[in-house]
Amino acid sequence: MADRLEGRTALVTGSTSGIGRAVAAVLAARGAHVLVSGRDDTRGRDAVQSLVNAGGTAEYLPADLSAASGVRELADAALDLAGTVDILVNNAGVFSFGSTAGNSEIDIDRMYAINVKAPYLLVQALAPKMVEQGSGTIVNVLTGAAHRGSVTAGLYGSSKAALLLLTTAWAAEFGPSGVRVNAVSPGPIRTEGTANGAGLDAVARALPARRLGEPVEVAAAVAFLASDDASYIHGAILPVDGGAIAA
Ligand SMILES: NC(=O)c1ccc[n+]([C@@H]2O[C@H](COP(=O)([O-])OP(=O)(O)OC[C@H]3O[C@@H](n4cnc5c(N)ncnc54)[C@H](OP(=O)(O)O)[C@@H]3O)[C@@H](O)[C@H]2O)c1
């Protein structure tokens, strides 16, 4: 039963939607107390209600991760509420695609604030408690665009490549204290955030899997890495991409 998560508190950023919401559902179904987070209160409360209806326990912590103050408030609220966060899933992220010339300074700052700085500050705030208790897991959500350059994904891919590097750096830093840090790297997944994404189906058709992925398929991988089933796995980047890594 090493996949069970009873007695553990999980903070899942960006769990009002898409992949994060599916992660929250799978972690709650395995017994974790889940702290749902995002900016949209209606979607946040709805997510919590659906976890509770399914037999889990959850609470909603609103947060805007685009500002450092919002990130720190979220970390403080999570620690106030739960005492410690045993599982941190850095899922919240923004993605946009375009030419280098087309990205404004505001676009650059926003992408890096949410995709890199927010996970960094959360780990800075929450990892010390994990270290103190000698256990904890962190799972970062990357993207295929972090592994190779492509014409329109330089800004987005580079932000997630930074998080990829941090995954291995944090695994090295915190592993000796009993804290495991890993990542999943999703391929094209149909979510609220990608619902209008032109070309996603065409990308999916070219994959070995020949289809888009479902949020729950990413969630299952996150839950595995967060659980004791993955007890000897540190610093791994698990592709959940329909075989894009092999195509
Ligand atoms: N879908 C894909 O094909 C795909 C592929 C590879 C990687 N990913 C990665 O997977 C993660 C989730 O993607 P998704 O497709 O599930 O996206 P989504 O449906 O757009 O969900 C994004 C989540 O992030 C939250 N969020 C966005 N900006 C935020 C902010 N400033 N402060 C706090 N929360 C914020 C949103 O919450 P609120 O709206 O409530 O603020 C929402 O819960 C992202 O990191 C993305 O880069 C996705």
The ligand as a Gaussian input file, in Angstrom:
#p B3LYP/6-31G(d) Opt

LIG

0 1
 N       -1.989000      21.181000     -20.977000
 C       -0.844000      20.878000     -21.591000
 O       -0.837000      20.458000     -22.774000
 C        0.475000      21.014000     -20.855000
 C        1.604000      20.428000     -21.429000
 C        2.818000      20.535000     -20.769000
 C        2.900000      21.180000     -19.553000
 N        1.786000      21.753000     -19.018000
 C        1.930000      22.437000     -17.726000
 O        0.970000      21.930000     -16.848000
 C        0.575000      22.942000     -15.916000
 C       -0.941000      23.045000     -15.897000
 O       -1.399000      23.321000     -17.208000
 P       -2.953000      23.212000     -17.590000
 O       -2.993000      22.879000     -19.041000
 O       -3.641000      22.352000     -16.618000
 O       -3.357000      24.750000     -17.441000
 P       -4.733000      25.454000     -17.027000
 O       -5.899000      24.577000     -17.293000
 O       -4.664000      26.793000     -17.672000
 O       -4.557000      25.614000     -15.451000
 C       -3.573000      26.488000     -14.960000
 C       -3.700000      26.569000     -13.465000
 O       -2.696000      27.484000     -12.994000
 C       -3.323000      28.480000     -12.202000
 N       -2.682000      29.762000     -12.371000
 C       -2.411000      30.415000     -13.519000
 N       -1.864000      31.604000     -13.256000
 C       -1.802000      31.718000     -11.907000
 C       -1.368000      32.736000     -11.026000
 N       -0.897000      33.908000     -11.465000
 N       -1.464000      32.500000      -9.696000
 C       -1.961000      31.346000      -9.217000
 N       -2.403000      30.347000     -10.006000
 C       -2.330000      30.548000     -11.333000
 C       -4.775000      28.537000     -12.673000
 O       -5.620000      28.939000     -11.608000
 P       -6.572000      30.225000     -11.638000
 O       -7.050000      30.403000     -13.037000
 O       -7.642000      29.890000     -10.639000
 O       -5.677000      31.305000     -11.192000
 C       -5.057000      27.088000     -13.030000
 O       -5.473000      26.370000     -11.894000
 C        1.306000      24.221000     -16.345000
 O        2.462000      24.399000     -15.561000
 C        1.692000      23.942000     -17.790000
 O        2.835000      24.662000     -18.180000
 C        0.571000      21.688000     -19.645000

